[in-house]
Amino acid sequence: MTLLLLAGLAACDRQSPPKEQAAANAAAQVPPGSEEVQGASESGGQNGGGAFAYSIDRSKAGTPAPDIAFQDPDGGDASLKDFAGKPVLVNLWATWCAPCVAEMPELDKVAAEYSARGLAVLTVSQDIQGQKVIAPFFKQRKLAHLKGWVDPENRLAQHYGAAQLPTTVLYDAQGKEMLRIVGAMDWSSKEGQALLEAAVKS
């Protein structure tokens, strides 16, 4: 399983994860969905650093959100069930993943604009070091609208079969999956905005 994960994560243009992180990861490869759409959005801002490559997978649309425990920013237990009645954007990322780092400012803007409209934006780190690395990361990059959720045992990644980071899963207000995005997206793009609007209107 570890070899499968490492092969899948090779697509992530990033630094190598710490050795203990690689040993902890146990996600399986996700087969492309029948409705997968490939894309790339150009970032004109200084944070994106070029094209964000991604694919959109709707093959799991309608699947209920899992009841899997992860850590809230204070270190307590949380799950997606805590956000019942709200649309939710779940972004799996890590501090050692370069596309993830590039996408973070975009997600901070999403949280700033859409949280008031009911969208819960959860950036769930897969770093096994947890807040020890996440808190300084957020502070250094001035990501004021995001919170440091943590999945140190990679349970969500395993559930989703997330073989590449970042992976984002968008849920409607009924707790059903709308789609997932594999790779980094420029959320200020026309397509990104359309996806967010569909979520908040669900």
Summary of the structure (lengths in Angstrom):
residues: 202
radius of gyration: 15.3
end to end distance: 36.2
largest distance: 42.3
contacts: 634
relative contact order: 0.22
helix: 33%
strand: 22%
